[in-house]
Amino acid sequence: EQQRVRNHQDINPTSTCVGSVEQNIFIPTLYKNPNLKVKAIASMFRRSPLCLASIKHDVTTIGAHEDTVWLFERIFPDAQVMSSPRGTKVTDVTDGTYDGIQAYSTTEVPTIRRQVGAQPVVTMLEDFNGAKLGYSQMIFASEESLDDDRREVLSQFLQATFRGWENVIRDPQEGVRKVEEARKMLKLDDEHNDHWHQSFDFHMEMLQLCNDQVKETFEGDRLGVINPVRWNEATRWLLDGAPQMESNYGLDTELWRPA
């Protein structure tokens, strides 16, 4: 995601370029390639919903996304962690291809429960074996977008983003209906994956779980605030063994600052 934003910015130097990714992906990627020149500006989730989901208690094999195999290996050192397809991971755990899968507590977990008729075994990654993953659904921008009048464009974008969240927190049913309407208008599919259960009650539950995550980002007078203390704590854990990084590495602390 960071590379896509950088590529677009280089091709369109006057554009305002943003993306969204997890802090646990953003920080190691930026550390490996500082030339990406991007900074975090806000976040939709304060805590990562990333978890290990299984339908059994004894987990020896784990299917994870290619870019998070290292993370699961670090948190679950006794398990065999394999890179697995994103599109079939719910099927992979229900049919026994893997004992456990990388999942979101907001998405795949409710899907698995509906498919197997029982609550899956869930281990949240945050704080497990000391893990500090930081923020999720984090919004970042190219460094160029934080200069000149584009900074105001970013501010307006964030205002609109979190007004939208305020609306769906107040009326989640209307939020689900509007998303479904937008999907039909834009002819969006489900990315050919099995993460979602196709029912209104599932989409309501998923949105309510997401709403709870978003509410936790409220500081001062707004949603979406990245707290530098929490950001720095996660950065130190994610870059374990790396030379000491400066405080607020990869973070703009001024654009979306609470009053």
Disulfide bonds with the S-S distance in Angstrom:
none
